[in-house]
Amino acid sequence: MTDLRRRKLLVGTALVVVGETVGRAGVISGRLPWTANTSDSPTPAEPGPWRFFTAEEGAMAEALADRIVPPDPQTPGGKLAGCAVFLDRQLAGAYGRREGLYVSGPFEPGTKQQGPQSAMSPTQFYRQAFAALERYCRSLQDGKPWVDMPPERQDVILSGLEGGTVELEGIDGKMFFETLLKDVKQGFFADPLYGGNRDMCAWKMIGFPGAHYDYREWVSRHNERYPHPPVSIAGRPGWTPKTG
Amino acid sequence: MREVAVARKLPAKDAVIIGLGWTGSILANELTDAGLDVAAIERGPWRNTATNFAPNTAQDELRYRIRHELFLRPAQTTFTFRNKMDQTALPIRDWGAFMPPNGVGGGGVHWNAETWRFLPSDFVLRTHLTQRYGARFLPPDTTIQDWGVTYEELEPHYDRFEYLCGTSGTAGNLDGKIQAGGNPFEGPRSRPYPTPAQPQPFSPTLFAKAARELGYQPFPQPSGNLSQAYTNPLGVRMGPCTYCGYCEWFGCANYSKASPQTTILPVLVRKPNFLARDLCEVTRINTDASGHRATGVTFVDSSGEEWEQPAELVILSAYTIFNVQLLLLSGIGAPYEPAANRGVIGRNFTHQTISDVESFFDRSKFIFNPFIASGAIGMCIDEFNGDNFDHGPHGFVGGGYMGQVQTNGRPIETTPVPPGTPRWGAKWKTAVRDNYLSALKPGTGVHGSMYSYRDVYLDLDPTYRDRFARPLVRITMDFHANELKQNAFLTDRFAEIFRAMGAEQVVKQYRKAPYDITQYQTTHLCGGAVMGTDPKTSAVNRYLQSWDVPNLFVMGASGFPQNAGYNPTGTLAALAYWSAQAIRTRYLANPGPLVHA
């Protein structure tokens, strides 16, 4: 209550009676507060260079994403699907800053059931984890940067992080693996608007029609393959004529 | 110095409503109809379909499901959590086990619209179980109790809510006559659902066939996502559901999901005797020197200014835990003390005991199209709910409905792979591709009750504070053996149905202790300010009127003495209409206690 009390002392006026208008908050009365041609649109990932990653980190993120989601003849891997771009834009945005989350201390380790209690933001965490992984790779016999390791060797290290047998200096390797796994998969399957799932490759792979709106003709058609290609929030190639 | 002496004061209202979700909207509409001048104060923003859930942007799994955009943000306020009383509670820094709503419409914006009634025996639980099995059959330390209101009393109010929403379903019991195709275990209803059940996709149809072959009586889940266009008694028109598969966590772009926005607000907002304030957070309910009369509320607007809204009648209709928090911070009612087993505010806090079964079918024979979905489209059975079966041989009480409810095929959340598949790499990718269309992961599986216990409760945290420096609510919660036994029994029965459907692999995901705050388990938190017949064991009387402050009524699931094996919205809305009727017909003529303790 201390903040409230202080504010009231600053106001310092007793029993001020005023009209219905209060601060910036809205008063809704008499009609639905609706304005034409307004909508609460998402913020798309912008093309271009890395926003959060350094060039080295970006290359590492692409190489990591390609092991979580490896390329195959039908479907691109994490790198070409844009999972690293997705991660970069997320880290440069609200997710990286932990916007909206509860970040007041004290920070104490709890039980697994109490959930993550880290004082670190995702941006701090990824920066330190990438550096720690790079140090680990270089410390190995014939050590070399992560991006120069053969995929089989990368998989062994990732498995070690997943199982807790590979330890990173100053960072919880297992937590790094779990965070990376979650974020890369989100990038692979989220709407392409956010930089991953390029050309809806993940949706095409599984047969998900995406941000499709109306299945009324299909709800009673049982055990039939839905034939139409997926659509993103931003539409799909062919919907908008090419310019320039 | 008293708070009211310095906050700026607004003109007095007949009634002030704290939180404009389902129950706040219902009470506002009823009280304005009765001629009262009403102000509603809502912590979150105004939201409307055309602007906030536009059909070209609503279907965004990352934004709404993963990043929780429509929900309260923990930075605004959160809770601390521990399993046991001897642990130190730590803050929930990001949502997991449940997600509190935020904004006009409340949870009604982003629910699945699974619109159930509780069983007649649920309302007289302790009496019923004691009579059938004896008091010694009840779990040790359980604090279950009767509600003080019966199903028969609530029936007209369930009916009103269903007709407000246009609920789609098949009646199972009309005036005591069992109806083919409906739920034969439900309490008698006075008339059919306002709209017929939704047509069922492939997987619920297959589930129902297998369930019938096993001797069960499957029925369509009652759904607030409508099978056809509907105009409700207030004159508000809704459109038919298009099965887009974005209900839970999402606002409906199509005016098809019952919510305050699609059923009440267009009428309520036009009334001259109503106003709503958004982005204003009530920080306390003010009382006079006696402590037994509410004088209004204090709230803080979005610029941080503090205001007083005086009112003759206060309706507390926030989310479960925030009802409890406001009572505790306002000094209304005796805080619950588990060690001494006395006090009421924070007592009998419950959640839901849910589990699921994933099943994998031959992909050359089964195409389920999981994305053709809605929040409450599915076939259910009720043989193992409440006391619909003899618990004697099983050694537990309670139960739940279970069903193949096809809520979504959104791929971040719903890409099941068979057991033994690695979690990443080429094998994982292949398994995702091969199983997406032919695996089943019910959006609602086993939906079990959670009964109340002495050591599961709410109080104020000694350490962690919100942005106004108020103490966070501390949740102390764990599963008890009774619920774990119940869940094992129900999950096994559920899995048998998927085997009978022809699944090649069936994976049972039992609910296990300890309760885990990171695993989503519905947002059906209940209790903490429960209703009842005795002020020693209840915060509000059978009309949801505070025993301590008779001009304060507390809505919502915070009034449930324990949670049943159904989704809570139908019941908390029926209770809101029941309470509103008592206010309109009895309280307003003679303000004071409606029940004398």
Contacts between the chains, C-beta under 8 A, distances in Angstrom:
chain1	res1	chain2	res2	distance
A	1	B	468	7.7
A	1	B	469	6.2
A	1	B	470	6.8
A	2	B	469	5.5
A	3	B	468	6.2
A	3	B	469	5.0
A	4	B	3	8.0
A	4	B	283	7.0
A	4	B	300	7.4
A	4	B	306	6.2
A	4	B	468	6.1
A	4	B	469	7.4
A	5	B	1	7.7
A	7	B	304	6.8
A	7	B	305	7.8
A	7	B	306	6.4
A	8	B	1	7.9
A	8	B	3	7.6
A	8	B	6	3.9
A	8	B	7	6.7
A	8	B	306	6.2
A	9	B	6	7.4
A	11	B	6	6.2
A	11	B	8	7.4
A	11	B	305	7.9
A	11	B	306	7.8
A	12	B	6	7.2
A	13	B	6	7.2
A	13	B	8	7.5
A	14	B	5	5.3
A	14	B	6	6.2
A	15	B	4	7.9
A	15	B	5	6.9
A	15	B	9	5.5
A	16	B	8	4.5
A	16	B	9	6.5
A	17	B	8	7.8
A	17	B	9	5.2
A	17	B	10	7.6
A	17	B	11	7.1
A	18	B	8	6.0
A	18	B	9	7.7
A	18	B	10	6.9
A	19	B	11	7.8
A	20	B	10	7.0
A	20	B	11	7.5
A	20	B	275	6.9
A	22	B	10	7.5
A	22	B	277	6.3
A	22	B	280	6.8
A	22	B	301	4.8
A	22	B	305	7.2
A	22	B	307	5.9
A	23	B	301	3.5
A	23	B	302	5.9
A	23	B	303	4.0
A	23	B	304	7.8
A	23	B	305	4.9
A	24	B	279	7.3
A	24	B	301	6.8
A	24	B	302	4.7
A	24	B	303	4.9
A	25	B	277	5.7
A	25	B	278	6.1
A	25	B	279	4.0
A	25	B	280	4.8
A	25	B	301	4.3
A	25	B	302	4.5
A	25	B	303	7.7
A	26	B	46	6.2
A	26	B	277	7.0
A	26	B	278	5.1
A	26	B	279	6.6
A	27	B	275	5.8
A	27	B	276	7.4
A	27	B	277	5.7
A	28	B	46	5.9
A	28	B	104	7.9
A	28	B	269	6.0
A	28	B	275	6.6
A	28	B	276	4.3
A	28	B	277	7.5
A	28	B	278	6.6
A	29	B	269	7.2
A	29	B	274	6.8
A	29	B	275	3.8
A	29	B	276	7.2
A	30	B	269	7.3
A	30	B	270	6.7
A	30	B	272	7.2
A	31	B	269	6.7
A	31	B	270	6.5
A	32	B	48	6.6
A	32	B	265	7.3
A	32	B	266	6.2
A	32	B	269	5.5
A	32	B	270	7.8
A	33	B	46	5.8
A	33	B	48	7.6
A	34	B	48	5.6
A	34	B	50	6.2
A	34	B	51	6.5
A	35	B	51	7.3
A	38	B	51	5.4
A	39	B	50	7.6
A	39	B	51	5.7
A	39	B	52	7.8
A	39	B	54	4.5
A	39	B	56	7.8
A	39	B	57	6.4
A	40	B	51	5.9
A	40	B	52	4.9
A	40	B	54	7.4
A	40	B	57	7.0
A	41	B	57	5.6
A	42	B	57	6.0
A	42	B	60	5.9
A	42	B	63	5.6
A	67	B	424	7.4
A	67	B	425	6.8
A	68	B	424	4.6
A	68	B	425	7.2
A	69	B	424	7.5
A	69	B	429	5.9
A	70	B	425	6.1
A	70	B	426	4.8
A	70	B	429	6.6
A	72	B	426	6.7
A	72	B	429	6.8
A	72	B	430	7.7
A	75	B	429	7.3
A	75	B	433	7.6
A	94	B	67	7.3
A	95	B	67	7.1
A	99	B	75	7.7
A	100	B	68	7.8
A	100	B	73	3.6
A	100	B	74	6.8
A	100	B	75	5.1
A	101	B	73	7.3
A	101	B	74	5.2
A	101	B	75	6.1
A	101	B	93	5.4
A	101	B	94	5.1
A	102	B	74	3.8
A	102	B	75	5.9
A	102	B	78	4.5
A	102	B	91	5.2
A	102	B	92	7.0
A	102	B	93	4.7
A	102	B	94	7.6
A	103	B	75	7.2
A	103	B	93	7.0
A	104	B	91	7.3
A	104	B	464	6.7
A	104	B	465	7.0
A	106	B	463	7.0
A	108	B	88	7.0
A	108	B	90	6.2
A	110	B	88	7.7
A	110	B	90	4.3
A	111	B	83	7.2
A	111	B	87	7.4
A	111	B	514	7.6
A	112	B	516	7.3
A	112	B	518	7.8
A	113	B	81	7.9
A	113	B	83	6.0
A	113	B	514	5.0
A	113	B	515	6.6
A	113	B	516	4.5
A	113	B	517	6.0
A	113	B	518	7.2
A	114	B	81	5.8
A	114	B	82	7.0
A	114	B	89	7.9
A	114	B	90	4.7
A	114	B	517	6.1
A	115	B	81	7.6
A	115	B	90	7.7
A	115	B	92	6.2
A	115	B	93	6.6
A	115	B	94	7.4
A	115	B	96	5.8
A	115	B	517	5.2
A	115	B	518	4.6
A	116	B	93	6.3
A	116	B	94	7.3
A	116	B	518	7.8
A	117	B	90	5.7
A	117	B	91	7.8
A	117	B	93	6.8
A	155	B	425	6.7
A	158	B	424	7.4
A	162	B	423	7.4
A	162	B	424	8.0
A	181	B	423	6.5
A	181	B	424	5.9
A	185	B	412	6.9
A	186	B	62	6.3
A	186	B	66	6.1
A	186	B	412	5.5
A	189	B	61	7.5
A	189	B	411	4.0
A	189	B	412	4.6
A	189	B	415	7.1
A	190	B	61	6.4
A	190	B	62	4.0
A	190	B	66	7.7
A	190	B	412	6.4
A	191	B	60	5.8
A	191	B	61	7.2
A	191	B	62	6.5
A	193	B	60	7.7
A	194	B	62	5.9
A	202	B	411	6.7
A	203	B	411	6.9
A	205	B	429	7.9
A	205	B	432	7.6
A	205	B	433	5.2
A	206	B	411	6.3
A	206	B	415	6.8
A	206	B	432	6.2
A	206	B	433	5.7
A	206	B	436	3.8
A	206	B	437	7.4
A	207	B	436	6.0
A	207	B	437	5.3
A	208	B	371	5.8
A	208	B	409	6.1
A	208	B	411	5.3
A	208	B	436	7.0
A	209	B	371	6.0
A	210	B	59	7.7
A	211	B	56	8.0
A	211	B	59	3.9
A	211	B	60	7.4
A	212	B	59	7.8
A	212	B	244	6.8
A	212	B	371	7.3
A	213	B	55	5.8
A	213	B	59	7.3
A	213	B	242	6.1
A	213	B	244	5.4
A	213	B	253	7.7
A	213	B	254	8.0
A	214	B	242	4.1
A	214	B	243	7.7
A	214	B	244	6.9
A	215	B	242	6.4
A	215	B	243	4.2
A	215	B	244	6.9
A	215	B	245	7.8
A	215	B	371	7.6
A	215	B	372	4.4
A	216	B	240	7.2
A	216	B	242	5.5
A	216	B	243	6.5
A	218	B	243	7.5
A	218	B	369	7.1
A	218	B	372	5.4
A	219	B	198	7.7
A	219	B	199	5.2
A	219	B	200	7.7
A	219	B	201	5.5
A	219	B	243	5.1
A	219	B	372	5.5
A	219	B	377	7.9
A	220	B	199	4.9
A	220	B	200	7.9
A	220	B	201	7.8
A	222	B	201	7.2
A	222	B	202	3.8
A	222	B	205	6.4
A	223	B	202	5.4
A	223	B	366	6.7
A	223	B	367	5.3
A	224	B	367	6.5
A	224	B	369	7.8
A	225	B	367	5.5
A	225	B	437	7.6
A	226	B	369	5.5
A	226	B	371	7.8
A	226	B	372	7.6
A	233	B	56	6.6
A	233	B	57	6.0
A	233	B	59	6.8
A	233	B	60	6.1
